[in-house]
Amino acid sequence: MPAKTIADPDSLVIAGQSFTSRLFIGTSGYPNQQIMLDSVEASGAELVTVAIRRISLDGAGESLIDVLGGRWRLLPNTAGCATARDAILTAQLAREALGTSWIKLEIIGDRETLHPDSEQLIAATETLVRDGFTVLPYCGDDPVVCRKLAGAGAAAVMPLGSPIGSGMGLCNPYNIELICRRSPVPVILDAGIGTASDAALAMELGCAGVLLNSAVAKALDPRRMAGAMRDAVAAGRAAFLAGRIPKRGYAEPSSPQLGLVGS
């Protein structure tokens, strides 16, 4: 499904493509396909991530392309890749299979923590950008790495909030805020979201969007949680634009002192 080309005043723009929803959602881990479809619908997301290794490339049987492709824009990812070489090949296969040059780039450097390999991520980003891809790399919450990825041509950076699937929320909100403040490209918080308040916080810190999967897929009621995430992202964005009051270490009355009885 093509992205909107005419932006509303606060739409998300990545590589010249405009999106009304700032929530991206994954498609794995749901109890069944119908719950997945209902949840994606409830989320209001326009961009849906799919692992290329889960897509049938031989045209046999119904695949995620058939189920999702006509209703949502698909963002293939290189989940499971451990080297730049494998990720580049997977991205090229995804482009052939889906007809899109957009790729969520994942290169895992540690199988226990599932943390990304920053060195190979930067190298793969440079190669894929030269090959005409729009690259959205999943990375650590390191401001230096995010800056280097943007310099390598990434269309957006996607730092983790906490380890994939952990549900721990944002372990280092200071770094996320710093990345958002300095990044020349949109920052999409990716990984670790556990509930709606985590998504709202990410947006309040200045993230341009949130990508999540397990928080919805593994919820007791995925469809309801998807709706909660949709509302949380919208509320967090509105709060960021409105501007929070400064934190103080003392009380400050909201009503004037003048006119009190006995004064």
Secondary structure, 3 states (H helix, E strand, C coil): CCCECCCCCCCEEECCEEECCCEEEECCCCCCHHHHHHHHHHHCCCEEEEEHHHCCCCCCCCCHHHHHCCCCEEEEECCCCCCHHHHHHHHHHHHHHHCCCEEEECCECCCCCCCECHHHHHHHHHHHHHCCCEEEEEECCCHHHHHHHHHCCCCCEEECCCCCCCCCCCCCHHHHHHHHHHCCCCEEEECCCCCHHHHHHHHHCCCCEEEECHHHHCCCCHHHHHHHHHHHHHHHHHHHHHCCCCCCCCCCCCCCCCCCCCC
